[in-house]
Amino acid sequence: MVWMEALLEWLSEMEWRRVFPELVGKAAGVLLGIAISWWVLFRRRLKYLDRLRRGDSDELLFQAHYLLPVDGEDGTVQLVFRNVAPRRTIDDAYDNPSARESLRQLARATTLNAPIVPTEGRVGFEILNDAASILTGWLATSSMPRKVWLFCMTCEDRNVVRKECIRCFLFQEDELLRFADWRWCRNHVRVERPWHWLRVVTLHRIACYHRDEQIALPVALDRSVPFVDDQRQHRRIMRLALGICDSEVATSEPCRVDWDDKESVLLQRGVLMSSETPSSPVAG
């Protein structure tokens, strides 16, 4: 056949001493590229799996807190908290890479004794304000009646919580201030799950901070112009008008916390548990 003869002639004219090494080299390059790509993807998968096992997360959660009366126990309440908006990652919430890194660094600076993210200056103000804006945007069309909720960004101690993430807390001011009294927390607060006792401690520290923040920061601070002020000082606990369900129900029976067992651990971690005013928490 003609095509067979043409093929044999073409093969006979090939410079095999050049073709063979080029074919081997290109094939080796392709295989090496595939191997490297697979290794990178495999390593990334292992990294994500390790983060999942350790509970490490870059998520932002928005949680409202409720105090439900306990039947048969006068003055006793059960603490429940619920997510009120879809969770987001830090990368999704902040389009500025510097803001993302700043927030991660600030979150790592929190402790069980100081759980509020220590935002400072204009960058910190913008980080806090952006998180509040995300929440108000999600709830802008809520059918629930609007009420004033206190809002703050927290990162509970990464050595003790199950999942490491930034939690944006919401609470009614009168309910939050009750947590400033540690004796009340011990005697009158029940939880939904045994491990929720850490949230009681966190709310106690936030309540003490909020109480002192009202004293430490002058009223004139609220009248400063955010567009020109450097925001060296700003309130880390903000007031937002939000439409959030206020008729929550518990999913389990009230659980009593054995504080005699827990307080020794808290003292070792330097957590202040007192009904007295802590020393200068706003400066921390």
NORQUI-V282502 format. One record per helix or strand. SS is the DSSP state (hx for helix, st for strand). FROM is the first residue (numbers start at 1). TO is the last residue. If there is no record, write none. Layout:
{{SS;FROM;TO} {SS;FROM;TO}}
//
This chain:
{{hx;2;12} {hx;16;54} {st;56;69} {st;77;83} {st;88;89} {hx;90;93} {hx;97;108} {st;116;116} {hx;121;138} {st;146;154} {st;164;171} {hx;173;178} {hx;182;188} {st;189;191} {hx;194;216} {hx;219;223} {st;238;243} {st;255;255} {hx;259;268}}
//
